[in-house]
Amino acid sequence: MSVGLTLLGLLESGPRHGYDLKRSYDERFGRDRALHYGQVYSTLARLLKNGLVEVESEPGDGPERKRYAITSAGVSDVADWLDRPEPPEPYLQSTLYAKVVLALLTGRDAADLLDVQRAEHLRLMRELTRRKSEGDLADQLICDHALFHLEADLRWLELTAARLDPLAAQIRS
């Protein structure tokens, strides 16, 4: 996910301080990995340099605080990003595939590797299912996305386990 474009999108509702943007980002998108303040401010500095945000000063008793506002160029970038479909991620050379091939090449038990991986996928699926049942709608959607990907991985693990002998023969020839 593009942090810069996401912060720009959050700014469309109105100018905000960096710490407000961080809090809003973390609440909506950072449930599993919150942004660091340094990342927020370095991203805002880059957006400012590129003309996608501008700084509004806020008078007060203490030091001058910056509020960031999106520019028309920033609005245009967000619109373009939202209109552009994300490329599907086919994982054609996945780590799991590499591990299976290397296990076969090195004489290790690839079936055991697949069994261990299957158990790990099932453990994570149970955890996500629990989180989904306890979470709000955003958590449910996030967990559904992850669960569907894990289900596809499990189908691949089963298919690969069924094809280990022919794969081993092809690798050794």
C-alpha positions as CSV (number, residue, x, y, z in Angstrom):
1,M,0.0,0.0,0.0
2,S,1.3,3.5,-0.8
3,V,1.6,5.4,2.4
4,G,2.0,8.7,0.6
5,L,-1.2,8.3,-1.5
6,T,-3.1,7.0,1.6
7,L,-2.1,10.1,3.6
8,L,-3.1,12.3,0.7
9,G,-6.5,10.6,0.6
10,L,-6.9,11.2,4.3
11,L,-6.1,14.8,3.8
12,E,-8.9,15.2,1.3
13,S,-11.4,15.6,4.2
14,G,-9.4,18.7,5.4
15,P,-6.1,19.9,6.7
16,R,-4.5,18.0,9.6
17,H,-1.4,17.8,11.7
18,G,1.0,15.0,11.2
19,Y,0.0,13.3,14.4
20,D,-3.7,13.4,13.4
21,L,-2.8,11.8,10.1
22,K,-0.8,9.1,11.9
23,R,-3.7,8.3,14.3
24,S,-6.2,8.2,11.4
25,Y,-4.0,6.0,9.3
26,D,-3.3,3.6,12.2
27,E,-7.1,3.4,13.0
28,R,-8.1,2.6,9.5
29,F,-5.1,0.8,7.9
30,G,-2.4,0.1,10.5
31,R,-4.2,-2.4,12.7
32,D,-1.3,-4.9,12.3
33,R,1.5,-2.5,11.5
34,A,1.2,1.1,12.7
35,L,3.2,3.9,11.1
36,H,6.1,5.4,12.9
37,Y,6.0,9.1,13.3
38,G,9.3,9.4,11.4
39,Q,7.7,7.7,8.4
40,V,4.7,10.1,8.5
41,Y,6.8,13.2,8.6
42,S,9.3,12.0,6.0
43,T,6.4,11.2,3.7
44,L,4.8,14.5,4.3
45,A,8.1,16.2,3.5
46,R,8.3,14.3,0.2
47,L,4.7,15.2,-0.6
48,L,5.5,18.9,0.2
49,K,8.6,18.8,-2.0
50,N,6.5,17.3,-4.9
51,G,3.8,19.9,-4.5
52,L,1.1,17.5,-3.4
53,V,0.6,19.1,0.0
54,E,1.1,22.5,1.4
55,V,1.7,23.7,5.0
56,E,-0.7,25.9,6.9
57,S,0.7,27.5,10.0
58,E,-1.4,27.5,13.1
59,P,-0.9,30.4,15.5
60,G,-0.9,29.4,19.2
61,D,0.8,29.9,22.5
62,G,3.6,27.4,21.8
63,P,5.9,26.8,18.9
64,E,4.3,27.1,15.5
65,R,2.6,23.9,14.5
66,K,2.2,22.7,10.9
67,R,-1.1,21.6,9.4
68,Y,-0.9,19.9,6.1
69,A,-3.5,20.5,3.3
70,I,-3.8,18.6,0.0
71,T,-3.2,20.6,-3.2
72,S,-5.1,20.2,-6.4
73,A,-2.2,18.2,-7.7
74,G,-2.5,15.9,-4.7
75,V,-6.2,15.4,-5.3
76,S,-5.5,14.5,-8.9
77,D,-2.9,12.0,-7.8
78,V,-5.3,10.3,-5.4
79,A,-8.0,10.2,-8.0
80,D,-5.7,8.6,-10.6
81,W,-4.5,6.1,-8.0
82,L,-8.1,5.1,-7.0
83,D,-9.1,4.8,-10.7
84,R,-6.2,2.5,-11.5
85,P,-6.7,-1.2,-10.8
86,E,-4.0,-2.9,-8.7
87,P,-2.1,-5.6,-10.7
88,P,-3.0,-9.1,-9.4
89,E,-0.1,-10.7,-7.6
90,P,0.3,-14.2,-9.2
91,Y,3.2,-15.3,-7.0
92,L,4.7,-17.3,-9.9
93,Q,8.0,-17.8,-8.1
94,S,6.9,-18.1,-4.5
95,T,9.1,-19.0,-1.6
96,L,7.1,-22.1,-1.0
97,Y,7.8,-23.4,-4.4
98,A,11.5,-22.7,-4.0
99,K,11.5,-24.6,-0.7
100,V,9.8,-27.6,-2.2
101,V,12.3,-27.7,-5.2
102,L,15.3,-27.2,-2.9
103,A,14.0,-29.9,-0.5
104,L,13.8,-32.4,-3.5
105,L,17.2,-31.3,-4.8
106,T,18.9,-31.8,-1.5
107,G,17.3,-35.1,-0.6
108,R,15.1,-33.7,2.2
109,D,11.5,-34.7,2.7
110,A,9.4,-32.3,0.8
111,A,6.2,-33.9,2.0
112,D,7.2,-33.0,5.6
113,L,7.9,-29.5,4.5
114,L,4.4,-29.3,3.0
115,D,2.8,-30.8,6.1
116,V,4.6,-28.2,8.4
117,Q,3.5,-25.4,6.1
118,R,-0.1,-26.7,6.0
119,A,-0.2,-26.7,9.8
120,E,1.2,-23.1,9.9
121,H,-1.5,-22.0,7.4
122,L,-4.2,-23.7,9.4
123,R,-3.0,-22.1,12.7
124,L,-3.0,-18.6,11.1
125,M,-6.5,-19.3,9.6
126,R,-7.8,-20.2,13.1
127,E,-6.3,-17.0,14.5
128,L,-7.8,-14.9,11.7
129,T,-11.2,-16.5,12.1
130,R,-11.2,-15.7,15.8
131,R,-10.1,-12.1,15.1
132,K,-12.8,-11.9,12.4
133,S,-15.6,-13.0,14.8
134,E,-14.5,-10.5,17.5
135,G,-13.7,-7.6,15.1
136,D,-15.6,-4.8,13.6
137,L,-16.5,-4.7,9.9
138,A,-13.1,-3.4,8.9
139,D,-11.4,-6.3,10.7
140,Q,-13.8,-8.7,9.1
141,L,-13.0,-7.5,5.6
142,I,-9.2,-7.5,6.3
143,C,-9.4,-11.0,7.7
144,D,-11.6,-12.3,4.8
145,H,-9.0,-11.1,2.3
146,A,-6.2,-12.9,4.2
147,L,-8.3,-16.0,4.7
148,F,-9.1,-16.3,1.0
149,H,-5.4,-16.1,0.1
150,L,-4.6,-18.7,2.7
151,E,-7.3,-21.0,1.3
152,A,-5.7,-20.7,-2.1
153,D,-2.3,-21.5,-0.6
154,L,-3.7,-24.6,1.0
155,R,-5.1,-25.8,-2.3
156,W,-1.7,-25.3,-3.8
157,L,-0.1,-27.2,-0.9
158,E,-2.4,-30.1,-1.5
159,L,-1.9,-30.2,-5.2
160,T,1.9,-30.0,-4.8
161,A,1.9,-32.8,-2.3
162,A,0.0,-35.0,-4.8
163,R,2.5,-34.1,-7.5
164,L,5.7,-34.6,-5.5
165,D,6.8,-37.8,-7.2
166,P,6.5,-36.5,-10.8
167,L,8.2,-33.2,-9.7
168,A,11.1,-35.1,-8.1
169,A,11.5,-37.2,-11.2
170,Q,11.5,-34.1,-13.4
171,I,14.0,-32.3,-11.2
172,R,16.4,-35.2,-11.1
173,S,16.4,-35.7,-14.9
